Amino acid sequence: METQRLDVWLDITCLFRTRSEAQKACRTGRVSVNGQPAKPNREVRAGDQVVVSRPFGRKQSLVVRGLAEKHIAKAEARALYEDRTPPPSPEEVEMRRLERLARALSGTRPATPDKRERRRIRKLKEGSER
């Protein structure tokens, strides 16, 4: 095998959880091959440079080293590419830590009301109807 679809390669290399996630990333312009925005059906071959935009403005830079016909273990899949992404700076690490903390604190309240909340809402509605 000399070439492979980009979305299949991204899925096999475990860079995305599913092939449909990889397709969605390609369609939204978050994946580029050799500096060009790439569609999911773009053929990749050994030596191509793939850049994946990750959350919080991070870009993952990879070089295709190999192709596989079917899914393989994640440890073996890492041999299919060379990750050339520079390590995050200490400021970026701290910023990510603070963002995780903020998300965890903001999500403490459940989206649906619990039993006590439902009772309170019911009493408010009954009081306004009279």
ABEGO torsion letter per residue (X at the ends): XABBBAAAAAAAAGABABAAAAAAAAAAGABBBGGBBBBAABBBBBGBBBBBBBBGGBBBBBBBABBBABBBBAAAAAAABBBABBBBBAAAAAAAAAAAAAAAAAAABBABBBAAAAAAAAAAAAAAAX
